[in-house]
Amino acid sequence: MNPDTIKSQLRALRLSAAARGLDELLLKHRQAIKLDWLTELLQHELDARRDNAQRLRFKQAGFPIATALETFDFAFNPQLDETAIRELATLKFIAEHGIALLLGQTGTGKTHIALALGAAVARAGQRVYFSSAKALIEQIALAKHHNTLDQLFKRILQSKLWIIDDFAVTTMKREIAEEVFDLLDRRKYSSALILTSNRDPDEWGEVFPNAILASATIDRLFEHARTLLFKGPSYRLKGRITHTHVDAATLTA
């Protein structure tokens, strides 16, 4: 029995008074008390809390499916820059509030990689927000209608990682585009971003109501961004459950 271990466990469980009183308790009872079982019991509680918190983070993130980097078939295409993706998987860009742009053809693995990175962040104890661009637009419109935009933005901004899937697929009205710009502008102070798109960035301006908003928003997305370009045939067409084929080249802006 290690009293320091028990104290650490008690503090982790936010039982600071019990931790402070442990030495006095041991001195009082001396040989009359054996606490080896207590370490195991407290660890059981810590593990349960950790697992429950992780399940809650996955649920709150809104992941549509569960993926992992381990299930991604890097060997399918030898041109894949596996090093670039594994560098993202170190999650250093999360602490830097960085941006990763996963761009390319439909079905080539962009969403699989994005979700795998999101799952890694959630397992590391951080909040994640996942949404398709279309769903985000709908959420903002609904929040504006119900006057709850502050609550929506608070929820998103509290997440250490945002994943926005299928960007530039849906056009935006001016009032929505302005809110999207504001959200992305505030992101750089608190959160990292992963964005996927199957449209060429030269076409992104088409979804905005005017060139000024388009230019300002796109500038925010490419500021210090890491860009991975995905090409090649789709594994979806081969009946695969996961997106496993990608031909990627990495550029750093």
N, C-alpha and C positions, 0 to 999 in steps of 0.2 A: 504494500500500500504506500503510495506516494502522496503525501498531503498537498504538495504543490500542484500535482495533477488534478486532484479533487478541487482545489481552490480555482484553478483555471477553468474547469468544467462548470463550477457554480457561477463564476462570473460570466461565462458564455451564455448561461441560462438566465442571466440577469438576476441572480440570487446573491447579490453582493454582501448582504448582511450575514448570510450563512457562511460565505467565504471568510468574512472577517472574524466570525466566531468559531471557526474550525479549530484553530490552535488552542483556544481556551477549552474547547470541548475535549480535545485529545489529552490535554494536560490534566483535566479533571478526571477522566476515566482511565487514562494510561492503558494498562494491559487488559482492561475489562471490555474494550471495544475493538473489533476487527472490521476494517472498512474496505477490504479488497472488493467485496461485492458491490460497494457503493460506486466505485469507479466504473464498473461495468454497467450498472444501472443508469448512471448519469450519461455515459456515452451512448447508451440506447436512446435516451431522450434527445440528445443532441443530433443523432443520426436521423431520428424521426422528424425533428423540426426542420433539418436541412432538406430532407426529401420532400416534405410538405411544401416548404417554401419554393423549391425548384418546380414542383408541379404547378403551383400557383403562378409563378413567373411564366411558364410555358403557356398556361391558359390565358393569362392577361396579354401575352404577346400577340396572340391571334394567329399562330402558325397554322397554315392549312394542312400541312403534313409534317411528319417527323423525318428529317434527313440527317445524315452525318457525313463528314468528310471521308470517313473510313469506307463508306459505300460508294464513293465516286471512283469510276474506273479511269484512272489516269493513264493506264497503259493502252487504252483504245486508240488514242491519237498521240503518236510520239512527238508531234509538234507542240503539244501543250506545255506551257511554261509552269510546270508544277511548283517550282520554287516560288513564283510570285504569289500563288494562291496559298501556299503553306506559310509564307511570310504574313499574309493577312490573318491566317489562323493563329498566329502568335498573339493577336489582339492588341498589338502595340498601337495600331491606328485608333483604337477605341479611346485610349488615354489621351491621344493627340487630337481628338475630335475631328478625325480625318474623314475623307470621302473615298469610297470605292465605287467606280462606275463599271458595271458589267454589261457590255454592249455587244449585240450581235443577233444572229438569226434565231428564230423561234425554235425551241426544243433542244438547244445545244448545251444546256446545263446551267444557265445563269441562275435560275431560281433555286435549283438544288444547292449550288454553292452558297448563295445568299442565305438560305434557310439553315444550312449546316453551320455557317459562321454565327448566325443568330442563336442557334441552339448552344453553341460553345460559350457565347456571352452569357446566356441565361444560366448555364451550368456553373459559370464563374461567379454567379451571385448578383448579376446586374440585370436591370430591367431592359426589355426589348419591345419595340413597337413595330409590328408588321402590318402592311396594308398594300393593296394594289393602288395604283394612282387613281383609278376610277372610284374605288371605295373611299379613298381619302377625300376626293372632291365631294362625294355624297355626304360624308360625315361633316365636312365643313358647312355645306349648304344646310343640312339638318340642324346643326348647332347654331348657325346664324338665325334660323327660323325660330328656334326655341330659346334664343338668347343664352346659350350655354357654351359659346365659343371659348371663353376663358377656361372652363373646365376641360374642354377637349385639348386645348393647347397645353394646359398644365400637365395633363396625362402624357402627352407626347413628349414634351420637353423634359419630363422627369425620367424618361427612358435614356439609357446611355447609348443605345444603338437604335436607329430607325432603319427599317428596310422598306423601300417603296418599289413595288414590282410593276413592270409594264408601264413605265413612264412614257409620256407623250403619245398615248393611245387615244385619250379622250380630250376634246377641246374644253376650254374653261371660259366661263363668263368673267367679265372684268372684276366683279366683286369677289369672286372665288380666287381668281389669279392673284389679286392683291393680297389676300390672306395667305396663299401658298408662298408668295414671295416673303411676306413677313415671318412666316414660320421658318422658312429656310434661312433667313437672315439671322434669326435668333438662335438657330441650331448651333452655329459655329462656336458659341460660348459654352455649350453644355453637352453636346451629343455628337456621336459619329453617325455616318450615313452610308448605307449601301443602296444603290439605285440600279435597277435593271431596265433595259429597254431594247426592243428589237427594231427601233427606228434610228436612222442616221441622225446624229446630233444636228446636222444642217437642216433637218426637217422639224426639229423641236419647236421652233418659233411659230409653226403653223397652229399649234394648240392654244396659243395665247391671243388675247383680244387685240393687242397692239405690239409694235416692235419694241417699244421702250420697256414694257414689262417683260417681254420675252428675253431681251438682252440682259436686263438686270438679274432675272432669275437664273438664266443659264450661266451667267458669270459666277453666281454663288455656287452652282453645282460643280463647276470645273476648277474652282479655286483650290489649289493644292490637292487635287484629286489624283488617285491612282486609277488608271483606265485599263481594263482587261477586255480585249476584243475576242468574241466567240464566233467561230465559223464552223461549217461542216454539216453533214447530214444529221437529221434529227433521230434520236433514239426512240422518240415517241412513235414514229412511223414504223419502227421495228417491234413495237409492242412491249417495250421496256417499261417497267413501273417507275424507275428513277431516271433522271436525265444524266447520262453517263458519257456522252461524247462531246468533246470540245476541242477546238483548235484555237489556242489563245496566244496573243502577243501582248506584252505588257508595256505600257507607256507611263511615265510619271510626269505629270504636269508641274 
